[in-house]
Amino acid sequence: MTHRDGTVGPPLARALAFLCVFAGCGRPATVEDCNKVVEKNVEVQLKKGNITDPGDVDREKVRVKASLADKIAQCPGRRITDGMMKCVDQAGTSEEIDKCLHRLF
């Protein structure tokens, strides 16, 4: 959800939380994987709010990653699959990203 001020809300935190609880098959998530999920969430949420200026998007990515630094730090090493990451790449909404991350369950 994008707030009136253009900041990103709960769906991003929820997606990151899903990524942080994976166990089982797959491979360990890398720092890059974790950042990709956060950045993709920021992109789709801002796009939903018609915020597409690359500078604004980049600034929001930096802001969100800083605000979620503790959660992002817990993410590397969690189990994911390449299919999940491909799904995240192709997702157009936060809800679709959530579905991608639920695929292991």
Buried (B, 14 or more C-beta within 10 A) or exposed (E): EBEEEBBBEEBBBBBBBBBBEBEEEBEEBBEEBBBBBBBBBBBBBBBEBEBEEEEEBEEBBEBBBEBBEEBBEBBBBBBBBEEBBEBBEEBEBBEBBBBBBEBBE
